């Protein structure tokens, strides 16, 4: 039922999430799910738009960044977010999963609080965002497995 709330949704209701990803069905799905779970979620289609939001950091609780379509711009935004004085947890949320783990290592080196590989379920995404909001760090959801060569 829509009126039923998860046990930790009382904190969720005040949480602000900036979701940085190009427009598309997957972004719409995840943004909608975050909103339905009680998160005040702002979608940003470009890293430039997200940078403006980040400058204000108006009570942001979590920043979710997809590496596509421009990985270098996304990494620059991630670095900026991780270095922000407000210490907002930044989560990399991407389908750019490399078998050598390079993107995960880069995310950790920049100070990302979480690394989540797409595809992932809405439930997994909500769980990671809630845990970040509660102060957990170094979270990882990666279901990718490299093909045997």
Backbone as a chain_set.jsonl record, in Angstrom:
{"seq": "XXXXXXXXXXXXXXXXXXXXXXXXXXXXXXXXXXXXXXXXXXXXXXXXXXXXXXXXXXXXXXXXXXXXXXXXXXXXXXXXXXXXXXXXXXXXXXXXXXXXXXXXXXXXXXXXXXXXXXXXXXXXXXXXXXXXXXXXXXXXXXXXXXXXX", "coords": {"N": [[0.815, -1.182, 0.0], [0.366, 2.313, -0.61], [0.307, 4.071, 1.565], [1.629, 2.803, 3.584], [4.641, 2.826, 5.414], [8.144, 2.43, 5.344], [10.248, 1.368, 8.059], [12.383, 3.2, 8.526], [11.586, 5.448, 7.175], [10.806, 7.85, 8.319], [12.975, 9.549, 8.644], [13.654, 9.751, 6.009], [11.771, 11.409, 4.809], [12.607, 14.059, 5.03], [14.888, 14.137, 3.585], [17.087, 15.258, 1.016], [17.809, 14.604, -2.295], [20.053, 14.785, -4.945], [19.908, 13.85, -8.191], [21.851, 12.918, -10.711], [21.775, 12.432, -14.007], [21.425, 11.62, -17.464], [18.398, 12.386, -19.255], [15.922, 9.89, -19.451], [14.38, 6.612, -19.538], [15.383, 5.012, -17.424], [16.412, 6.899, -15.576], [14.057, 8.315, -14.986], [12.549, 6.261, -13.785], [14.085, 5.648, -11.443], [14.177, 8.178, -10.142], [11.456, 8.608, -9.718], [10.918, 6.451, -7.999], [12.505, 7.143, -5.775], [11.209, 9.495, -4.996], [8.65, 8.473, -4.39], [9.348, 7.012, -2.179], [9.684, 8.971, -0.371], [11.793, 10.741, -0.534], [12.951, 13.995, -1.242], [13.567, 14.66, -4.321], [15.72, 15.878, -6.786], [16.103, 15.947, -10.166], [18.9, 16.183, -12.325], [19.867, 16.839, -15.501], [22.282, 17.347, -16.715], [25.831, 17.651, -16.036], [26.589, 20.273, -15.666], [24.235, 21.547, -14.809], [23.907, 20.155, -12.43], [26.182, 20.982, -11.063], [25.555, 23.612, -10.461], [23.496, 23.23, -8.595], [24.965, 21.93, -6.654], [26.739, 23.91, -5.849], [25.076, 25.552, -4.355], [24.254, 23.726, -2.468], [21.984, 23.347, -0.914], [21.006, 22.044, 1.69], [21.384, 19.447, 0.77], [21.345, 15.915, 1.005], [22.262, 13.589, -0.189], [24.107, 12.879, -3.12], [23.679, 11.564, -6.253], [25.368, 10.24, -8.958], [25.506, 9.541, -12.346], [27.849, 8.135, -14.565], [27.566, 8.451, -17.282], [26.427, 10.689, -19.904], [28.953, 11.707, -20.339], [31.782, 10.83, -19.156], [34.2, 12.128, -18.168], [33.371, 14.714, -17.415], [31.534, 13.952, -15.492], [33.218, 12.707, -13.588], [34.671, 14.961, -12.774], [32.641, 16.462, -11.551], [32.012, 14.689, -9.504], [34.406, 14.677, -8.035], [34.385, 17.312, -7.173], [32.043, 17.327, -5.657], [32.698, 15.452, -3.631], [34.687, 16.828, -2.333], [33.364, 18.897, -1.217], [32.626, 21.314, 1.283], [30.369, 20.781, 2.872], [30.323, 18.096, 3.134], [28.785, 16.189, 1.717], [27.465, 13.041, 1.009], [28.497, 11.254, -1.841], [27.383, 9.267, -4.476], [28.39, 7.016, -6.912], [26.677, 5.919, -9.703], [26.303, 3.715, -12.05], [26.558, 2.217, -15.36], [28.953, 1.773, -16.403], [30.994, -0.394, -15.887], [34.006, -1.775, -15.192], [35.902, -4.687, -15.767], [38.399, -4.722, -14.528], [38.07, -3.17, -12.327], [38.674, -0.449, -12.268], [37.049, 1.913, -12.31], [35.683, 1.703, -9.881], [37.837, 1.858, -8.091], [38.746, 4.456, -8.687], [36.526, 5.96, -7.875], [36.559, 5.457, -5.109], [39.062, 6.581, -4.489], [38.555, 9.252, -4.941], [36.865, 9.76, -2.899], [34.228, 8.895, -2.794], [31.145, 7.908, -1.348], [29.676, 5.707, -1.993], [29.365, 3.078, -4.433], [27.514, 2.038, -7.042], [26.463, -0.342, -9.271], [24.788, -0.339, -12.381], [22.737, -2.59, -14.151], [20.538, -2.146, -11.374], [18.312, -3.03, -8.752], [15.377, -1.158, -7.831], [14.881, -1.339, -5.148], [17.452, -1.938, -4.138], [18.796, 0.468, -4.77], [17.309, 2.339, -3.21], [17.877, 1.326, -0.67], [20.674, 1.774, -0.455], [20.778, 4.609, -0.653], [19.294, 5.333, 1.629], [20.962, 4.257, 3.611], [23.272, 5.79, 3.221], [22.285, 8.276, 3.937], [21.948, 7.848, 6.611], [24.513, 7.863, 7.482], [26.304, 5.834, 6.83], [29.145, 4.621, 5.014], [31.396, 3.788, 2.268], [29.992, 1.915, 0.691], [28.926, -0.629, -1.544], [27.493, -1.911, -4.467], [27.645, -4.236, -6.72], [26.849, -6.159, -9.34], [27.855, -7.092, -11.582], [29.564, -9.423, -13.597], [32.539, -10.379, -15.043], [32.861, -11.62, -18.355], [33.935, -14.902, -19.117], [37.069, -15.397, -20.592]], "CA": [[0.0, 0.0, 0.0], [1.137, 3.544, -0.679], [0.379, 4.75, 2.852], [2.548, 2.112, 4.472], [5.982, 3.413, 5.365], [9.265, 1.634, 5.827], [10.594, 1.776, 9.415], [13.257, 4.369, 8.598], [11.094, 6.488, 6.283], [10.599, 9.117, 9.005], [14.124, 10.385, 8.301], [13.655, 9.891, 4.562], [10.867, 12.48, 4.384], [13.298, 15.333, 4.975], [16.13, 13.975, 2.832], [17.149, 15.826, -0.325], [18.694, 13.856, -3.173], [20.31, 15.306, -6.282], [20.102, 12.677, -9.043], [22.481, 13.432, -11.927], [21.742, 11.409, -15.049], [20.706, 12.129, -18.631], [16.988, 12.002, -19.307], [15.661, 8.574, -20.014], [13.478, 5.797, -18.747], [15.954, 4.562, -16.161], [16.436, 8.025, -14.641], [12.682, 8.568, -14.559], [12.178, 5.177, -12.879], [14.757, 5.796, -10.149], [13.732, 9.427, -9.519], [10.094, 8.36, -9.261], [10.99, 5.561, -6.836], [13.017, 7.926, -4.649], [10.13, 10.4, -4.564], [7.604, 7.673, -3.75], [9.87, 6.586, -0.881], [9.682, 10.125, 0.508], [12.944, 11.615, -0.745], [12.78, 15.17, -2.089], [14.573, 14.336, -5.333], [15.868, 16.812, -7.895], [16.887, 15.395, -11.268], [19.737, 17.096, -13.111], [20.166, 16.133, -16.741], [23.675, 17.582, -17.107], [26.739, 17.931, -14.924], [26.573, 21.717, -15.46], [23.072, 21.83, -13.963], [24.196, 19.592, -11.112], [27.202, 21.829, -10.422], [24.85, 24.771, -9.898], [22.83, 22.752, -7.378], [25.992, 21.597, -5.679], [27.249, 25.174, -5.322], [24.156, 25.999, -3.322], [24.21, 22.651, -1.466], [20.884, 23.72, -0.032], [20.517, 20.928, 2.485], [21.473, 18.153, 0.1], [21.752, 14.804, 1.859], [22.95, 12.592, -1.013], [24.23, 13.188, -4.541], [23.817, 10.347, -7.058], [25.91, 10.671, -10.247], [25.752, 8.561, -13.405], [29.037, 8.528, -15.33], [27.225, 8.71, -18.679], [27.078, 10.346, -21.155], [30.299, 12.278, -20.424], [32.477, 10.39, -17.943], [35.172, 13.082, -17.605], [32.601, 15.748, -16.715], [30.957, 13.324, -14.298], [34.285, 12.551, -12.591], [34.98, 16.3, -12.244], [31.559, 16.784, -10.63], [32.166, 13.798, -8.348], [35.527, 15.192, -7.242], [33.913, 18.558, -6.556], [31.072, 16.958, -4.62], [33.381, 14.786, -2.519], [35.51, 17.822, -1.637], [32.483, 19.972, -0.747], [32.708, 21.511, 2.738], [29.198, 20.22, 3.555], [30.574, 16.655, 3.254], [27.619, 15.49, 1.182], [27.864, 11.76, 0.428], [28.333, 11.135, -3.284], [27.281, 7.882, -4.929], [28.515, 6.746, -8.346], [25.608, 5.018, -10.111], [26.693, 3.644, -13.457], [26.675, 0.959, -16.093], [30.348, 1.691, -16.864], [31.684, -1.276, -14.955], [35.168, -2.372, -15.84], [36.327, -5.908, -15.077], [39.6, -4.489, -13.716], [37.689, -2.397, -11.148], [39.272, 0.887, -12.308], [36.089, 2.951, -11.935], [35.45, 1.59, -8.434], [39.028, 2.401, -7.406], [38.747, 5.911, -8.869], [35.472, 6.497, -7.005], [37.074, 5.409, -3.727], [40.173, 7.537, -4.362], [37.972, 10.598, -4.888], [36.125, 9.901, -1.648], [32.813, 8.549, -2.927], [30.58, 7.147, -0.242], [29.089, 4.463, -2.497], [29.507, 2.754, -5.852], [26.428, 1.121, -7.379], [26.46, -0.699, -10.686], [23.516, -0.586, -13.056], [21.401, -2.425, -13.583], [20.293, -2.54, -9.985], [16.881, -2.911, -8.459], [14.945, 0.043, -7.122], [15.058, -1.648, -3.726], [18.88, -1.772, -3.826], [19.102, 1.9, -4.801], [16.713, 2.957, -2.031], [18.625, 0.87, 0.503], [21.963, 2.475, -0.398], [20.533, 6.022, -0.359], [18.924, 5.423, 3.055], [22.146, 3.989, 4.433], [24.129, 6.975, 3.123], [21.648, 9.323, 4.721], [22.157, 7.509, 8.031], [25.922, 8.017, 7.822], [27.171, 4.738, 6.383], [30.015, 4.941, 3.885], [32.087, 2.66, 1.636], [28.992, 0.945, 0.256], [29.133, -1.07, -2.919], [26.583, -2.874, -5.05], [28.135, -4.568, -8.06], [26.399, -7.492, -9.704], [28.504, -7.395, -12.846], [30.654, -10.391, -13.589], [33.238, -10.346, -16.319], [32.732, -12.867, -19.105], [35.142, -15.732, -19.195], [37.779, -15.261, -21.863]], "C": [[0.861, 1.248, 0.0], [1.279, 4.223, 0.677], [1.277, 4.046, 3.85], [3.93, 2.702, 4.298], [6.986, 2.43, 5.929], [9.675, 2.188, 7.188], [11.46, 3.024, 9.475], [12.826, 5.47, 7.639], [10.87, 7.819, 6.991], [11.755, 10.066, 8.735], [14.149, 10.688, 6.814], [12.86, 11.11, 4.119], [11.576, 13.829, 4.259], [14.53, 15.283, 4.073], [16.02, 14.545, 1.429], [18.213, 15.082, -1.126], [18.818, 14.584, -4.5], [20.683, 14.12, -7.143], [20.58, 13.151, -10.408], [22.58, 12.311, -12.957], [21.014, 11.998, -16.249], [19.268, 11.624, -18.625], [16.848, 10.634, -19.953], [14.786, 7.778, -19.073], [14.092, 5.363, -17.426], [16.023, 5.699, -15.143], [15.034, 8.295, -14.105], [12.214, 7.521, -13.554], [12.781, 5.39, -11.491], [14.331, 7.07, -9.425], [12.322, 9.244, -8.958], [10.092, 7.489, -7.999], [11.493, 6.299, -5.603], [11.932, 8.855, -4.101], [9.03, 9.629, -3.837], [8.039, 7.189, -2.371], [9.992, 7.758, 0.089], [10.87, 11.05, 0.374], [12.548, 12.796, -1.625], [13.899, 15.09, -3.122], [14.54, 15.328, -6.48], [16.679, 16.139, -8.981], [17.69, 16.5, -11.95], [20.189, 16.322, -14.333], [21.626, 16.281, -17.156], [24.532, 17.829, -15.868], [26.794, 19.434, -14.642], [25.399, 22.116, -14.56], [23.314, 21.321, -12.545], [25.205, 20.448, -10.358], [26.555, 23.056, -9.793], [24.135, 24.391, -8.598], [23.85, 22.505, -6.277], [26.593, 22.853, -5.051], [26.381, 25.671, -4.177], [24.117, 25.017, -2.164], [23.127, 22.894, -0.425], [20.313, 22.498, 0.677], [20.549, 19.587, 1.79], [21.972, 17.09, 1.07], [22.554, 13.762, 1.101], [22.985, 13.107, -2.448], [24.512, 11.873, -5.269], [24.239, 10.786, -8.451], [26.131, 9.473, -11.164], [26.959, 9.044, -14.201], [28.738, 8.85, -16.792], [26.423, 9.992, -18.801], [28.519, 10.855, -21.26], [31.083, 11.959, -19.155], [33.442, 11.416, -17.35], [34.476, 14.212, -16.861], [32.003, 15.192, -15.423], [32.015, 13.155, -13.207], [34.661, 13.9, -11.977], [33.909, 16.722, -11.236], [31.681, 15.956, -9.352], [33.283, 14.308, -7.44], [35.11, 16.454, -6.491], [32.94, 18.26, -5.419], [31.733, 16.333, -3.407], [34.212, 15.763, -1.699], [34.672, 18.944, -1.03], [32.558, 20.089, 0.776], [31.523, 20.918, 3.518], [29.308, 18.704, 3.731], [29.347, 15.825, 2.851], [28.078, 14.154, 0.608], [27.521, 11.695, -1.06], [28.355, 9.653, -3.649], [27.458, 7.83, -6.44], [27.49, 5.665, -8.672], [25.738, 4.846, -11.611], [26.65, 2.244, -14.049], [28.101, 0.785, -16.634], [31.175, 0.902, -15.852], [32.813, -1.958, -15.71], [35.605, -3.603, -15.061], [37.564, -5.702, -14.189], [39.312, -3.627, -12.484], [38.196, -0.962, -11.134], [38.294, 1.99, -11.874], [35.761, 2.899, -10.434], [36.625, 2.177, -7.658], [39.072, 3.925, -7.513], [37.701, 6.56, -7.96], [35.949, 6.529, -5.554], [38.172, 6.449, -3.525], [39.654, 8.974, -4.266], [37.17, 10.838, -3.608], [34.644, 9.602, -1.74], [32.362, 7.678, -1.758], [30.021, 5.806, -0.697], [29.339, 4.325, -3.996], [28.451, 1.699, -6.151], [26.408, 0.912, -8.881], [25.025, -0.874, -11.181], [23.718, -1.793, -13.972], [21.384, -2.833, -12.108], [18.807, -2.33, -9.734], [16.604, -1.591, -7.748], [15.168, -0.163, -5.628], [16.518, -1.471, -3.308], [19.264, -0.291, -3.784], [18.568, 2.595, -3.554], [17.473, 2.575, -0.766], [19.945, 1.626, 0.642], [21.756, 3.948, -0.046], [20.152, 6.201, 1.107], [20.143, 5.23, 3.954], [23.124, 5.159, 4.387], [23.578, 8.099, 3.985], [21.871, 9.093, 6.215], [23.627, 7.521, 8.43], [26.843, 6.883, 7.417], [27.979, 5.186, 5.17], [30.664, 3.655, 3.367], [31.129, 1.537, 1.25], [29.23, 0.598, -1.204], [28.099, -2.106, -3.306], [27.046, -3.093, -6.476], [27.736, -5.997, -8.359], [26.999, -7.952, -11.022], [29.517, -8.502, -12.654], [31.243, -10.437, -14.99], [33.051, -11.677, -17.04], [34.06, -13.622, -19.098], [35.774, -15.585, -20.567], [38.564, -16.514, -22.184]], "O": [[1.963, 1.245, 0.548], [2.284, 4.892, 0.918], [1.651, 4.635, 4.864], [4.345, 3.036, 3.188], [6.7, 1.695, 6.875], [9.468, 3.373, 7.449], [11.295, 3.837, 10.385], [13.628, 6.346, 7.318], [10.753, 8.842, 6.316], [11.542, 11.272, 8.609], [14.609, 11.752, 6.399], [13.235, 11.774, 3.153], [11.167, 14.66, 3.448], [15.149, 16.319, 3.831], [15.019, 14.357, 0.739], [19.359, 14.949, -0.696], [17.815, 14.956, -5.109], [21.674, 13.444, -6.864], [19.805, 13.72, -11.177], [23.36, 11.371, -12.804], [20.086, 12.79, -16.082], [18.965, 10.572, -18.063], [17.575, 10.286, -20.884], [14.487, 8.208, -17.959], [13.404, 5.343, -16.405], [15.724, 5.488, -13.967], [14.851, 8.481, -12.902], [11.551, 7.859, -12.573], [12.075, 5.321, -10.485], [14.14, 7.046, -8.209], [12.035, 9.681, -7.844], [9.355, 7.758, -7.051], [10.969, 6.105, -4.506], [11.764, 8.979, -2.888], [8.537, 10.07, -2.799], [7.202, 6.978, -1.493], [10.363, 7.565, 1.247], [10.959, 12.046, 1.091], [11.88, 12.613, -2.643], [15.048, 15.419, -2.825], [13.492, 15.59, -7.07], [17.837, 15.788, -8.75], [17.202, 17.617, -12.126], [20.821, 15.272, -14.215], [22.154, 15.43, -17.873], [24.025, 18.17, -14.799], [27.021, 19.834, -13.501], [25.561, 22.932, -13.652], [22.961, 21.99, -11.574], [25.091, 20.62, -9.145], [26.96, 23.491, -8.715], [24.165, 25.141, -7.623], [23.619, 22.835, -5.114], [26.919, 22.863, -3.864], [26.884, 26.149, -3.16], [23.964, 25.418, -1.01], [23.323, 22.679, 0.771], [19.259, 21.986, 0.3], [19.817, 18.676, 2.174], [22.894, 17.323, 1.851], [23.431, 13.117, 1.675], [22.017, 13.695, -2.931], [25.462, 11.161, -4.942], [23.564, 11.607, -9.072], [26.837, 8.525, -10.821], [27.078, 10.237, -14.482], [29.567, 9.457, -17.471], [25.764, 10.36, -17.828], [29.236, 10.469, -22.183], [31.053, 12.726, -18.192], [33.495, 11.559, -16.128], [34.933, 14.627, -15.796], [31.97, 15.871, -14.397], [31.748, 13.425, -12.036], [34.94, 13.974, -10.78], [34.23, 17.276, -10.185], [31.477, 16.467, -8.251], [33.122, 14.364, -6.22], [35.444, 16.634, -5.32], [33.011, 18.87, -4.352], [31.371, 16.646, -2.273], [34.42, 15.552, -0.504], [35.217, 19.847, -0.395], [32.552, 19.078, 1.479], [31.663, 20.589, 4.696], [28.475, 18.098, 4.405], [28.94, 14.897, 3.55], [28.999, 14.131, -0.208], [26.413, 12.031, -1.478], [29.213, 8.893, -3.2], [26.752, 8.526, -7.17], [27.435, 4.628, -8.011], [25.334, 5.724, -12.372], [26.699, 1.238, -13.341], [28.413, -0.234, -17.249], [31.946, 1.464, -15.074], [32.6, -2.624, -16.723], [35.672, -3.571, -13.832], [37.752, -6.425, -13.21], [40.212, -3.38, -11.682], [38.155, -0.312, -10.089], [38.681, 2.903, -11.144], [35.583, 3.939, -9.8], [36.431, 2.905, -6.684], [39.399, 4.608, -6.542], [37.966, 7.594, -7.347], [35.759, 7.525, -4.857], [38.203, 7.125, -2.496], [40.25, 9.81, -3.586], [36.838, 11.976, -3.278], [33.875, 10.006, -0.868], [33.104, 6.832, -1.26], [29.902, 4.875, 0.099], [29.501, 5.309, -4.717], [28.481, 0.603, -5.592], [26.345, 1.864, -9.658], [24.176, -1.463, -10.511], [24.809, -1.971, -14.513], [22.108, -3.728, -11.672], [18.143, -1.553, -10.42], [17.495, -0.994, -7.144], [15.601, 0.755, -4.93], [16.795, -0.917, -2.244], [19.969, 0.149, -2.876], [19.291, 3.355, -2.91], [17.686, 3.414, 0.109], [20.294, 2.07, 1.736], [22.492, 4.485, 0.781], [20.637, 7.124, 1.761], [20.328, 5.953, 4.933], [23.739, 5.489, 5.4], [24.326, 8.788, 4.678], [21.971, 10.047, 6.987], [23.962, 7.226, 9.577], [28.051, 6.963, 7.64], [27.535, 6.035, 4.397], [30.502, 2.582, 3.949], [31.419, 0.358, 1.456], [29.677, 1.43, -1.993], [27.855, -3.063, -2.57], [26.859, -2.234, -7.338], [28.216, -6.935, -7.721], [26.703, -9.039, -11.517], [30.247, -8.52, -11.663], [30.524, -10.524, -15.985], [33.079, -12.737, -16.415], [35.141, -13.034, -19.075], [35.084, -15.641, -21.585], [39.225, -16.58, -23.22]]}, "num_chains": 1, "name": "protein.A"}
